[in-house]
Amino acid sequence: MTGTYVYGIVNAEHPALPDGLAGIGEPARAVRTVTEGPLTAVVSEAPDGLSPKRRDLIAHQKVLSRTVSGGPVLPMRFGSVAPDDETVAAVLAERSAHWLERLRALDGKVEYNVRAQHDEQAVLHRLMAEDTRIRALAEDNRAAGGGTHEDRQRLGETVVAAVRAREAEDVAALRHLLEPAADATVAGPADTGGLANLSFLVDERTVGPLLTAVEEVRRTHPHVEVQVNGPLPPYSFVEPGPAPPADPE
């Protein structure tokens, strides 16, 4: 045994897990619980050489799905391992106030992750159509047979500055349109070349407004490619807790 793998945290009065529930590993480790005071951790033995294999990622998600059917659960991200059960119990005791508050706050809530990036060609076309300075510099260079090195450099620097300004504008517009439809928002690191990586907390019964807002982004910003993933367990809102949505302008 190389440690205790933690899937999630529930209230101590959470219904018992189904018999024979299997978790990660090959062979699959039996899922059990560790209880300390008002909290219970859903755990199993941690296998040697743990890595994010597809089989184990699916098993992690399956355990959470079976657990949440009995009530709210704070999902831990894949790979959460403690040295032993005693350490898990000690952390439950130490952080009980925080996790009890999170269980109340996340009851009935799900997460939607939205990632956005520019369609580079579409953005350049828009800048050429809308920015008179860029258009004038490009036309001058074309008329001069391509222009001097300094002319081309000036055009390139002007385009880069305009793209960065458009990125900032589009991220602000994305948040302005989507955040009012969510209870809370957490920003994650943007992918390389991406505009934004945002996670939204919404009531699982009323996700329509958020999805409608995503379609509005696609309609009004066709040069922005938007990818939506959800519903997900609210991983991004367990620790340290969500930031409130920005006030609509």
PyMOL commands that set and color helices and strands:
alter all, ss='L'
color gray80, all
select helices_A, chain A and resi 54-68+85-94+96-106+120-130+132-143+149-181+208-220+235-237
alter helices_A, ss='H'
color red, helices_A
select strands_A, chain A and resi 4-11+32-36+39-45+74-75+81-82+109-118+184-187+194-203+224-232
alter strands_A, ss='S'
color yellow, strands_A
deselect
rebuild
show_as cartoon
